Amino acid sequence: MAGANMFMIYANSEGSNVTLSARDGKNHNQPMFDQGIQAYLLEGSGIANGTMTANVRCSSCIKWQASTLDVNSTKTAWIWAAKDGPAVNSDSQGANLQMHDSNGQFSFDLTQARSGNSLNPFIARAATTTATGSSPSATAAASGSNSEGGSDSAGGDTAGGDSGGDDHGGTKGRNILIAHGVLMCLAWVVFAPLGAIIVRAISGSKVVRMHYGTQILAYVLALTGTALGIYIAVKISAVGVYHPVIGLLVMGLATVQPVLGTIHHRIYKIKGQRTWWAVVHVWLGRVVITLAIINGGLGLLMAANTRAGEIVYGIFAGLIWLGWMAVAVWSEAKKATARESADGQKGDAEKVESS
């Protein structure tokens, strides 16, 4: 299977679910796990009645290695392979595997393999087939009618799991995903940079309150968006994926910011000058907002957003970030000029006094 792009599954250490390992087939050696492939299991995956089911979502599989998957093809070539014997029982995605005992090939009509607005089409389909009185396995057999030369179970797309009455796999899930993206964009691309710009570009007695108000609004929006993001990540078993991990890190650091800002402001009112608390508050804020903006782009990639949507977000967020940085540089230059002027006036006064 040299040159093949593979999804390999085997029983986990407890034998209660499957371990998904996306691997590259190079030469005719054992394929090795590729950490760069953004593939993970969705709800409905598991082991039941001796059958392993893997519902897989992949955000980077249209272009994989040197090959490109034609999603408009009505007859894409696929291969399968299986190994008989004891279960592997490993949670490691890089587990050492023995060579397969059997293999075959089949084809898929990818024009019929579109999920629409569903975050988890396997769950959505299971609910539909159950409602109409058909079993998921029957639906899988029907959907595999276009396959050629493979085993009856080669398709492996039975939905499995408990469908229940929750619509997180369909329109509801898509709406939650959109709400998450909108809230996070408003928080980190609009209001958080705006709050940082206000405190640099505007002077007056109310500027601190304006800064607080804007940043608190951004934090509340981000906190709400984070709750929705956690809900989605749990439902699609993606809590450990890069985007949620970075998002939780950002929120953790953002939670520290109000504390640093309050300490800095109180000390400033007493001493009348900036302290290291202010330096930490300012630079941590810049790091957090920048990381959040970058993570927004990673979120679009994970959600398999349209290329146009990614470009629009990149341009909009990039312009906001550049404008914010321009104000920050202008503000620091203005303060440096003021300090030089004050030092010059102080020096002139000392000369006059000494003369």
Contacts in CASP RR format, 6 or more apart in sequence:
PFRMAT RR
TARGET T0000
AUTHOR 0000-0000-0000
METHOD contacts of the structure
MODEL  1
MAGANMFMIYANSEGSNVTLSARDGKNHNQPMFDQGIQAYLLEGSGIANG
TMTANVRCSSCIKWQASTLDVNSTKTAWIWAAKDGPAVNSDSQGANLQMH
DSNGQFSFDLTQARSGNSLNPFIARAATTTATGSSPSATAAASGSNSEGG
SDSAGGDTAGGDSGGDDHGGTKGRNILIAHGVLMCLAWVVFAPLGAIIVR
AISGSKVVRMHYGTQILAYVLALTGTALGIYIAVKISAVGVYHPVIGLLV
MGLATVQPVLGTIHHRIYKIKGQRTWWAVVHVWLGRVVITLAIINGGLGL
LMAANTRAGEIVYGIFAGLIWLGWMAVAVWSEAKKATARESADGQKGDAE
KVESS
1 25 0 8 1.000
1 28 0 8 1.000
1 31 0 8 1.000
1 79 0 8 1.000
1 81 0 8 1.000
1 103 0 8 1.000
2 25 0 8 1.000
2 26 0 8 1.000
2 27 0 8 1.000
2 28 0 8 1.000
3 24 0 8 1.000
3 25 0 8 1.000
3 26 0 8 1.000
3 65 0 8 1.000
3 67 0 8 1.000
4 25 0 8 1.000
4 31 0 8 1.000
4 79 0 8 1.000
5 22 0 8 1.000
5 24 0 8 1.000
5 25 0 8 1.000
5 61 0 8 1.000
5 64 0 8 1.000
5 65 0 8 1.000
5 67 0 8 1.000
6 22 0 8 1.000
6 23 0 8 1.000
6 24 0 8 1.000
6 25 0 8 1.000
6 31 0 8 1.000
7 20 0 8 1.000
7 21 0 8 1.000
7 22 0 8 1.000
7 39 0 8 1.000
7 54 0 8 1.000
7 56 0 8 1.000
8 20 0 8 1.000
8 21 0 8 1.000
8 22 0 8 1.000
8 23 0 8 1.000
8 31 0 8 1.000
8 97 0 8 1.000
9 18 0 8 1.000
9 19 0 8 1.000
9 20 0 8 1.000
9 21 0 8 1.000
9 52 0 8 1.000
9 54 0 8 1.000
10 18 0 8 1.000
10 19 0 8 1.000
10 21 0 8 1.000
10 52 0 8 1.000
10 87 0 8 1.000
10 88 0 8 1.000
10 89 0 8 1.000
10 90 0 8 1.000
10 95 0 8 1.000
10 97 0 8 1.000
11 17 0 8 1.000
11 18 0 8 1.000
11 19 0 8 1.000
11 47 0 8 1.000
11 52 0 8 1.000
11 87 0 8 1.000
11 88 0 8 1.000
11 89 0 8 1.000
11 90 0 8 1.000
12 18 0 8 1.000
12 19 0 8 1.000
12 89 0 8 1.000
12 90 0 8 1.000
12 91 0 8 1.000
13 89 0 8 1.000
13 90 0 8 1.000
13 91 0 8 1.000
14 89 0 8 1.000
15 47 0 8 1.000
15 87 0 8 1.000
15 89 0 8 1.000
16 46 0 8 1.000
16 47 0 8 1.000
17 41 0 8 1.000
17 45 0 8 1.000
17 46 0 8 1.000
17 47 0 8 1.000
18 41 0 8 1.000
18 45 0 8 1.000
18 46 0 8 1.000
18 47 0 8 1.000
18 52 0 8 1.000
18 53 0 8 1.000
18 54 0 8 1.000
19 88 0 8 1.000
19 90 0 8 1.000
19 91 0 8 1.000
19 92 0 8 1.000
19 93 0 8 1.000
19 95 0 8 1.000
20 39 0 8 1.000
20 40 0 8 1.000
20 41 0 8 1.000
20 45 0 8 1.000
20 54 0 8 1.000
20 56 0 8 1.000
20 93 0 8 1.000
21 33 0 8 1.000
21 93 0 8 1.000
21 94 0 8 1.000
21 95 0 8 1.000
22 33 0 8 1.000
22 34 0 8 1.000
22 37 0 8 1.000
22 39 0 8 1.000
22 58 0 8 1.000
22 93 0 8 1.000
23 31 0 8 1.000
23 32 0 8 1.000
23 33 0 8 1.000
23 34 0 8 1.000
24 31 0 8 1.000
24 32 0 8 1.000
24 34 0 8 1.000
24 65 0 8 1.000
25 31 0 8 1.000
25 32 0 8 1.000
26 32 0 8 1.000
30 96 0 8 1.000
30 97 0 8 1.000
30 99 0 8 1.000
32 94 0 8 1.000
33 93 0 8 1.000
33 94 0 8 1.000
36 60 0 8 1.000
37 58 0 8 1.000
37 60 0 8 1.000
37 61 0 8 1.000
37 64 0 8 1.000
38 58 0 8 1.000
38 59 0 8 1.000
38 60 0 8 1.000
38 241 0 8 1.000
38 242 0 8 1.000
38 301 0 8 1.000
38 302 0 8 1.000
39 56 0 8 1.000
39 57 0 8 1.000
39 58 0 8 1.000
39 59 0 8 1.000
39 60 0 8 1.000
39 61 0 8 1.000
40 56 0 8 1.000
40 57 0 8 1.000
40 236 0 8 1.000
40 237 0 8 1.000
40 238 0 8 1.000
40 241 0 8 1.000
41 54 0 8 1.000
41 55 0 8 1.000
41 56 0 8 1.000
41 57 0 8 1.000
41 237 0 8 1.000
42 55 0 8 1.000
42 56 0 8 1.000
42 57 0 8 1.000
42 120 0 8 1.000
42 122 0 8 1.000
42 123 0 8 1.000
42 236 0 8 1.000
42 237 0 8 1.000
43 55 0 8 1.000
43 120 0 8 1.000
43 122 0 8 1.000
43 123 0 8 1.000
43 161 0 8 1.000
43 235 0 8 1.000
43 236 0 8 1.000
43 237 0 8 1.000
44 53 0 8 1.000
44 55 0 8 1.000
44 120 0 8 1.000
44 122 0 8 1.000
44 123 0 8 1.000
44 126 0 8 1.000
44 159 0 8 1.000
44 160 0 8 1.000
44 161 0 8 1.000
44 162 0 8 1.000
45 53 0 8 1.000
45 54 0 8 1.000
45 55 0 8 1.000
45 56 0 8 1.000
45 160 0 8 1.000
45 237 0 8 1.000
46 52 0 8 1.000
46 53 0 8 1.000
46 54 0 8 1.000
46 160 0 8 1.000
46 161 0 8 1.000
47 53 0 8 1.000
48 160 0 8 1.000
48 161 0 8 1.000
51 153 0 8 1.000
51 158 0 8 1.000
53 156 0 8 1.000
53 158 0 8 1.000
53 159 0 8 1.000
53 160 0 8 1.000
54 156 0 8 1.000
55 120 0 8 1.000
55 122 0 8 1.000
55 123 0 8 1.000
55 157 0 8 1.000
55 159 0 8 1.000
55 160 0 8 1.000
57 120 0 8 1.000
57 236 0 8 1.000
57 238 0 8 1.000
59 301 0 8 1.000
59 302 0 8 1.000
59 303 0 8 1.000
59 304 0 8 1.000
61 69 0 8 1.000
62 68 0 8 1.000
62 69 0 8 1.000
62 71 0 8 1.000
63 69 0 8 1.000
69 76 0 8 1.000
69 110 0 8 1.000
70 76 0 8 1.000
70 110 0 8 1.000
71 110 0 8 1.000
71 111 0 8 1.000
72 110 0 8 1.000
72 111 0 8 1.000
73 109 0 8 1.000
73 110 0 8 1.000
73 111 0 8 1.000
74 109 0 8 1.000
74 110 0 8 1.000
74 111 0 8 1.000
75 107 0 8 1.000
75 108 0 8 1.000
75 109 0 8 1.000
76 107 0 8 1.000
76 108 0 8 1.000
76 109 0 8 1.000
76 110 0 8 1.000
77 105 0 8 1.000
77 107 0 8 1.000
78 105 0 8 1.000
78 106 0 8 1.000
78 107 0 8 1.000
78 108 0 8 1.000
78 147 0 8 1.000
79 103 0 8 1.000
79 104 0 8 1.000
79 105 0 8 1.000
79 106 0 8 1.000
80 103 0 8 1.000
80 104 0 8 1.000
80 105 0 8 1.000
80 106 0 8 1.000
80 150 0 8 1.000
80 151 0 8 1.000
80 154 0 8 1.000
80 155 0 8 1.000
81 100 0 8 1.000
81 102 0 8 1.000
81 103 0 8 1.000
81 104 0 8 1.000
82 100 0 8 1.000
82 101 0 8 1.000
82 102 0 8 1.000
82 103 0 8 1.000
82 151 0 8 1.000
83 97 0 8 1.000
83 98 0 8 1.000
83 99 0 8 1.000
83 100 0 8 1.000
83 101 0 8 1.000
84 101 0 8 1.000
84 102 0 8 1.000
88 95 0 8 1.000
88 97 0 8 1.000
102 151 0 8 1.000
104 149 0 8 1.000
104 150 0 8 1.000
104 151 0 8 1.000
104 154 0 8 1.000
105 148 0 8 1.000
105 149 0 8 1.000
105 150 0 8 1.000
106 144 0 8 1.000
106 147 0 8 1.000
106 148 0 8 1.000
106 149 0 8 1.000
106 150 0 8 1.000
106 154 0 8 1.000
106 155 0 8 1.000
107 146 0 8 1.000
107 147 0 8 1.000
107 148 0 8 1.000
108 146 0 8 1.000
108 147 0 8 1.000
109 146 0 8 1.000
112 143 0 8 1.000
115 121 0 8 1.000
115 124 0 8 1.000
117 170 0 8 1.000
117 171 0 8 1.000
117 174 0 8 1.000
118 124 0 8 1.000
118 169 0 8 1.000
118 170 0 8 1.000
118 171 0 8 1.000
118 173 0 8 1.000
118 174 0 8 1.000
119 168 0 8 1.000
119 169 0 8 1.000
119 170 0 8 1.000
119 173 0 8 1.000
119 174 0 8 1.000
119 177 0 8 1.000
119 232 0 8 1.000
119 235 0 8 1.000
119 236 0 8 1.000
120 168 0 8 1.000
120 169 0 8 1.000
120 170 0 8 1.000
120 235 0 8 1.000
120 236 0 8 1.000
121 169 0 8 1.000
122 157 0 8 1.000
122 159 0 8 1.000
122 160 0 8 1.000
123 159 0 8 1.000
123 161 0 8 1.000
123 163 0 8 1.000
123 168 0 8 1.000
123 169 0 8 1.000
123 170 0 8 1.000
124 169 0 8 1.000
124 170 0 8 1.000
125 136 0 8 1.000
125 139 0 8 1.000
125 159 0 8 1.000
126 136 0 8 1.000
126 159 0 8 1.000
126 160 0 8 1.000
126 161 0 8 1.000
126 163 0 8 1.000
127 163 0 8 1.000
127 164 0 8 1.000
127 165 0 8 1.000
129 135 0 8 1.000
129 136 0 8 1.000
129 138 0 8 1.000
129 139 0 8 1.000
129 159 0 8 1.000
130 136 0 8 1.000
130 163 0 8 1.000
136 158 0 8 1.000
136 159 0 8 1.000
136 160 0 8 1.000
137 158 0 8 1.000
139 158 0 8 1.000
139 159 0 8 1.000
140 155 0 8 1.000
140 156 0 8 1.000
140 157 0 8 1.000
140 158 0 8 1.000
140 159 0 8 1.000
141 152 0 8 1.000
143 157 0 8 1.000
144 155 0 8 1.000
147 154 0 8 1.000
147 155 0 8 1.000
166 172 0 8 1.000
167 173 0 8 1.000
168 176 0 8 1.000
168 231 0 8 1.000
168 232 0 8 1.000
168 235 0 8 1.000
169 235 0 8 1.000
173 232 0 8 1.000
173 235 0 8 1.000
176 228 0 8 1.000
176 229 0 8 1.000
176 231 0 8 1.000
176 232 0 8 1.000
177 228 0 8 1.000
177 232 0 8 1.000
177 303 0 8 1.000
179 225 0 8 1.000
179 228 0 8 1.000
180 225 0 8 1.000
180 228 0 8 1.000
180 229 0 8 1.000
180 232 0 8 1.000
181 225 0 8 1.000
181 296 0 8 1.000
183 221 0 8 1.000
183 222 0 8 1.000
183 224 0 8 1.000
183 225 0 8 1.000
183 228 0 8 1.000
184 221 0 8 1.000
184 222 0 8 1.000
184 225 0 8 1.000
184 292 0 8 1.000
184 296 0 8 1.000
185 296 0 8 1.000
185 313 0 8 1.000
185 317 0 8 1.000
186 218 0 8 1.000
186 221 0 8 1.000
187 218 0 8 1.000
187 219 0 8 1.000
187 221 0 8 1.000
187 222 0 8 1.000
187 225 0 8 1.000
187 292 0 8 1.000
188 218 0 8 1.000
188 222 0 8 1.000
188 250 0 8 1.000
188 289 0 8 1.000
188 292 0 8 1.000
188 293 0 8 1.000
188 296 0 8 1.000
189 293 0 8 1.000
189 316 0 8 1.000
189 317 0 8 1.000
189 320 0 8 1.000
190 218 0 8 1.000
190 320 0 8 1.000
191 214 0 8 1.000
191 215 0 8 1.000
191 217 0 8 1.000
191 218 0 8 1.000
191 221 0 8 1.000
192 214 0 8 1.000
192 215 0 8 1.000
192 218 0 8 1.000
192 222 0 8 1.000
192 289 0 8 1.000
192 292 0 8 1.000
193 289 0 8 1.000
193 320 0 8 1.000
193 321 0 8 1.000
193 324 0 8 1.000
194 214 0 8 1.000
195 210 0 8 1.000
195 211 0 8 1.000
195 214 0 8 1.000
195 215 0 8 1.000
195 218 0 8 1.000
196 211 0 8 1.000
196 285 0 8 1.000
196 286 0 8 1.000
196 289 0 8 1.000
196 324 0 8 1.000
196 328 0 8 1.000
197 323 0 8 1.000
197 324 0 8 1.000
197 327 0 8 1.000
198 207 0 8 1.000
198 210 0 8 1.000
198 211 0 8 1.000
198 214 0 8 1.000
199 207 0 8 1.000
199 208 0 8 1.000
199 210 0 8 1.000
199 211 0 8 1.000
200 327 0 8 1.000
200 328 0 8 1.000
200 330 0 8 1.000
200 331 0 8 1.000
201 327 0 8 1.000
201 330 0 8 1.000
201 331 0 8 1.000
202 210 0 8 1.000
208 265 0 8 1.000
215 257 0 8 1.000
215 258 0 8 1.000
216 258 0 8 1.000
219 254 0 8 1.000
219 255 0 8 1.000
219 257 0 8 1.000
219 258 0 8 1.000
222 250 0 8 1.000
222 251 0 8 1.000
222 254 0 8 1.000
222 292 0 8 1.000
223 251 0 8 1.000
226 247 0 8 1.000
226 248 0 8 1.000
226 251 0 8 1.000
229 244 0 8 1.000
230 239 0 8 1.000
230 244 0 8 1.000
232 238 0 8 1.000
233 239 0 8 1.000
233 240 0 8 1.000
233 241 0 8 1.000
233 244 0 8 1.000
238 244 0 8 1.000
238 302 0 8 1.000
241 302 0 8 1.000
242 298 0 8 1.000
242 302 0 8 1.000
243 295 0 8 1.000
243 296 0 8 1.000
243 298 0 8 1.000
243 299 0 8 1.000
243 301 0 8 1.000
243 302 0 8 1.000
246 291 0 8 1.000
246 295 0 8 1.000
246 298 0 8 1.000
247 292 0 8 1.000
247 295 0 8 1.000
249 291 0 8 1.000
250 288 0 8 1.000
250 291 0 8 1.000
250 292 0 8 1.000
250 295 0 8 1.000
253 284 0 8 1.000
253 285 0 8 1.000
253 287 0 8 1.000
253 288 0 8 1.000
254 288 0 8 1.000
254 292 0 8 1.000
256 284 0 8 1.000
257 281 0 8 1.000
257 284 0 8 1.000
257 285 0 8 1.000
257 288 0 8 1.000
260 277 0 8 1.000
260 280 0 8 1.000
260 281 0 8 1.000
260 284 0 8 1.000
261 277 0 8 1.000
261 278 0 8 1.000
261 281 0 8 1.000
263 277 0 8 1.000
264 274 0 8 1.000
264 275 0 8 1.000
264 277 0 8 1.000
264 278 0 8 1.000
264 281 0 8 1.000
267 275 0 8 1.000
267 277 0 8 1.000
268 274 0 8 1.000
268 275 0 8 1.000
268 278 0 8 1.000
286 328 0 8 1.000
289 324 0 8 1.000
290 321 0 8 1.000
293 317 0 8 1.000
293 318 0 8 1.000
293 320 0 8 1.000
293 321 0 8 1.000
296 313 0 8 1.000
296 317 0 8 1.000
297 310 0 8 1.000
297 313 0 8 1.000
297 314 0 8 1.000
297 317 0 8 1.000
299 305 0 8 1.000
300 309 0 8 1.000
300 310 0 8 1.000
300 313 0 8 1.000
301 310 0 8 1.000
END
